[in-house]
């Protein structure tokens, strides 16, 4: 048995006591939650919590939860002037879970640490770079040069970046030197931009 507290439809709140050290919470005579003497709670049905009732910061360590994530690719080429860092345009979204990606810019609205990845493809093989920009300034930069026998320069860069959830934003920039005005290729597989929250702030 157990001590029961029942919300009765006829008699109001009814309590029945014993010495088992267990507790049963009932509605209309049916147990919804039972708590053992060892303080283990058992629910008759899975608990339903209101949307956004548990903030990211309240989650246990190593739990990412439902932080923002996105993936996009270049549906059209981006023209890059010689010796000039140029923002790469990613016009097609694969997904954008929290509507934080717009105008080729990721502006997450949840503070935390984000894994950001970018790939680009140039129709030239030398003198090219790819960079992640945070708030309009270079955060990390890598070579996008090709190699012997490769028709295009392929570049990849990635970083773990803290974003404050309000004003911080991330973009991808490309650079070409010695090739004149060139283009970042439009490609669903070779010119991509993605990111996901991996830990809350």
C-alpha positions as CSV (number, residue, x, y, z in Angstrom):
1,X,0.0,0.0,0.0
2,X,0.9,3.6,0.1
3,X,-0.2,6.9,1.5
4,X,-2.6,8.2,-1.2
5,X,-3.7,11.7,-2.1
6,X,-6.6,11.5,-4.4
7,X,-8.3,14.3,-6.3
8,X,-11.7,12.8,-6.2
9,X,-14.5,14.0,-8.6
10,X,-17.1,13.5,-5.8
11,X,-15.4,14.1,-2.5
12,X,-12.7,16.6,-3.3
13,X,-9.2,15.9,-1.9
14,X,-9.1,12.5,-0.1
15,X,-6.1,11.3,1.8
16,X,-5.5,7.8,3.0
17,X,-2.5,7.1,5.3
18,X,-0.4,4.1,6.2
19,X,3.2,3.4,7.3
20,X,4.6,2.1,4.1
21,X,6.7,5.2,3.5
22,X,5.4,5.3,-0.1
23,X,3.2,8.0,-1.7
24,X,0.7,7.8,-4.5
25,X,-0.8,10.8,-6.2
26,X,-4.1,10.0,-7.8
27,X,-6.7,11.7,-10.0
28,X,-10.2,10.3,-9.9
29,X,-8.9,7.2,-8.1
30,X,-6.2,6.4,-10.6
31,X,-2.5,6.7,-9.6
32,X,-0.7,9.2,-11.8
33,X,2.6,9.3,-9.8
34,X,3.9,6.8,-7.2
35,X,7.0,7.6,-5.1
36,X,8.8,4.8,-3.3
37,X,10.3,4.9,0.1
38,X,13.6,5.2,-1.7
39,X,12.4,8.4,-3.4
40,X,12.0,6.9,-6.8
41,X,9.2,8.5,-8.8
42,X,7.2,6.4,-11.3
43,X,4.8,8.1,-13.7
44,X,1.8,6.3,-15.2
45,X,2.3,8.3,-18.3
46,X,5.3,10.1,-19.8
47,X,5.5,13.7,-18.3
48,X,4.6,16.4,-20.8
49,X,6.5,19.7,-20.3
50,X,5.5,23.0,-21.8
51,X,7.6,24.1,-24.8
52,X,10.9,25.8,-23.8
53,X,10.2,25.2,-20.1
54,X,13.8,23.9,-19.6
55,X,16.4,26.4,-20.7
56,X,19.6,25.2,-22.3
57,X,21.6,26.3,-19.3
58,X,19.6,24.0,-17.0
59,X,20.5,20.8,-19.0
60,X,23.1,18.5,-17.6
61,X,26.8,18.6,-18.7
62,X,27.4,17.0,-22.2
63,X,23.8,17.6,-23.3
64,X,23.3,19.9,-26.2
65,X,19.5,19.9,-26.2
66,X,17.7,21.7,-29.0
67,X,20.1,24.5,-29.7
68,X,20.1,26.1,-33.2
69,X,21.5,24.2,-36.2
70,X,21.6,25.0,-39.9
71,X,23.0,23.9,-43.2
72,X,23.1,25.8,-46.5
73,X,24.9,25.7,-49.9
74,X,25.7,28.0,-52.8
75,X,23.0,27.9,-55.3
76,X,24.8,30.5,-57.4
77,X,28.4,31.7,-57.9
78,X,30.0,34.4,-55.8
79,X,32.3,36.8,-57.7
80,X,35.6,37.5,-55.9
81,X,37.7,40.4,-56.9
82,X,41.5,39.9,-56.9
83,X,43.2,40.4,-53.6
84,X,39.9,41.1,-51.8
85,X,38.1,39.1,-49.1
86,X,34.5,38.7,-50.3
87,X,31.5,37.3,-48.5
88,X,30.3,34.0,-50.0
89,X,26.6,33.7,-50.7
90,X,24.7,30.6,-49.6
91,X,21.3,30.9,-51.2
92,X,19.8,27.5,-50.6
93,X,19.1,26.1,-47.1
94,X,19.1,22.4,-46.3
95,X,17.6,23.1,-42.9
96,X,17.5,26.0,-40.4
97,X,16.0,24.7,-37.1
98,X,15.5,28.1,-35.4
99,X,15.3,30.5,-38.3
100,X,18.8,31.9,-37.4
101,X,20.2,31.8,-40.9
102,X,19.4,34.6,-43.3
103,X,21.3,36.5,-46.0
104,X,24.2,34.0,-45.9
105,X,24.7,34.9,-42.2
106,X,24.2,32.8,-39.1
107,X,23.0,34.8,-36.1
108,X,22.1,32.3,-33.3
109,X,19.6,33.5,-30.7
110,X,20.7,31.0,-28.0
111,X,24.0,31.8,-26.2
112,X,26.5,28.9,-26.4
113,X,29.4,27.3,-28.2
114,X,28.9,26.5,-31.9
115,X,30.7,24.1,-34.2
116,X,30.9,26.0,-37.5
117,X,32.0,24.4,-40.8
118,X,32.6,25.8,-44.3
119,X,33.7,24.4,-47.7
120,X,34.3,26.3,-50.9
121,X,35.4,25.5,-54.5
122,X,37.3,27.8,-56.8
123,X,37.8,27.2,-60.6
124,X,41.5,28.0,-60.0
125,X,44.1,26.1,-58.1
126,X,46.4,28.6,-56.4
127,X,46.3,31.8,-54.3
128,X,42.9,31.2,-52.7
129,X,41.7,31.3,-49.1
130,X,38.6,30.6,-47.0
131,X,37.8,32.3,-43.8
132,X,35.2,32.3,-41.1
133,X,34.3,35.8,-40.0
134,X,32.7,36.6,-36.6
135,X,31.0,40.0,-36.3
136,X,32.7,41.3,-39.5
137,X,36.3,40.3,-38.6
138,X,38.5,37.2,-39.4
139,X,38.1,34.5,-36.8
140,X,39.9,31.6,-38.6
141,X,41.4,31.3,-42.1
142,X,42.7,28.4,-44.1
143,X,44.2,27.7,-47.6
144,X,41.9,26.7,-50.4
145,X,44.6,25.8,-52.8
146,X,44.4,22.8,-55.1
147,X,47.2,20.4,-56.0
148,X,48.7,18.8,-59.1
149,X,46.0,17.2,-61.3
150,X,43.1,19.0,-59.5
151,X,41.0,21.3,-61.7
152,X,39.6,23.3,-58.8
153,X,40.8,24.7,-55.5
154,X,39.0,23.1,-52.7
155,X,39.0,24.6,-49.2
156,X,37.7,23.7,-45.8
157,X,37.7,25.5,-42.5
158,X,36.1,24.9,-39.1
159,X,36.1,26.3,-35.6
160,X,34.4,26.1,-32.3
161,X,33.0,29.6,-31.7
162,X,31.2,31.2,-28.8
163,X,28.1,33.3,-29.7
164,X,26.3,35.4,-27.2
165,X,22.8,34.7,-28.5
166,X,22.0,38.2,-29.5
167,X,24.5,40.2,-31.5
168,X,27.2,37.7,-32.6
169,X,27.0,36.5,-36.2
170,X,29.1,34.3,-38.4
171,X,29.8,34.5,-42.2
172,X,32.1,32.8,-44.7
173,X,34.6,34.8,-46.8
174,X,36.7,33.8,-49.8
175,X,39.9,35.4,-51.1
176,X,41.8,35.1,-54.4
177,X,45.3,36.5,-55.2
178,X,46.8,36.5,-58.7
179,X,43.8,35.0,-60.5
180,X,42.0,38.3,-61.4
181,X,38.3,38.3,-60.7
182,X,37.2,34.8,-60.2
183,X,34.2,33.0,-58.7
184,X,33.3,30.6,-55.8
185,X,31.5,27.7,-57.5
186,X,27.8,27.1,-57.1
187,X,27.7,23.6,-55.7
188,X,25.4,21.7,-53.3
189,X,28.3,19.4,-52.4
190,X,31.5,21.5,-52.6
191,X,30.4,25.0,-51.4
192,X,28.6,24.6,-48.0
193,X,28.1,26.4,-44.7
194,X,26.8,24.7,-41.6
195,X,26.8,25.0,-37.9
196,X,25.2,23.6,-34.7
197,X,25.2,24.4,-31.0
198,X,27.2,21.8,-29.1
199,X,27.1,23.3,-25.6
200,X,25.1,26.0,-23.9
201,X,26.8,29.0,-22.4
